[in-house]
Amino acid sequence: MLVAEIGKYVENQFRTIASSKSVSLLECRCYIDHALLLLDVNEPYLPKAVQLLKGVSAYRTFRRYPDLK
């Protein structure tokens, strides 16, 4: 559930990861079971950027909140 504290944590992780990889995160909204991202990135790099954001943020979130699984 991506609400309250967990949602803010996930959004912060998306922003941190994006800025470290030179990806412009223009908008981020966390909902109960998903997140919506608006990215500004070169088209050939888009799949890799999405994979990176999803993978790293999920890893960090599940380590911090192990009861989410």
Long-range contacts (C-beta under 8 A, 24 or more apart in sequence): 1-32, 1-33, 1-68, 2-30, 2-31, 2-32, 2-33, 2-34, 2-35, 3-30, 3-31, 3-32, 6-61, 6-65, 6-68, 9-61, 9-64, 9-65, 10-35, 10-57, 10-61, 11-35, 13-56, 13-57, 13-60, 13-61, 14-53, 14-57, 17-52, 17-53, 17-56, 17-57, 18-49, 18-53, 21-49, 21-52, 23-49, 23-52, 23-53
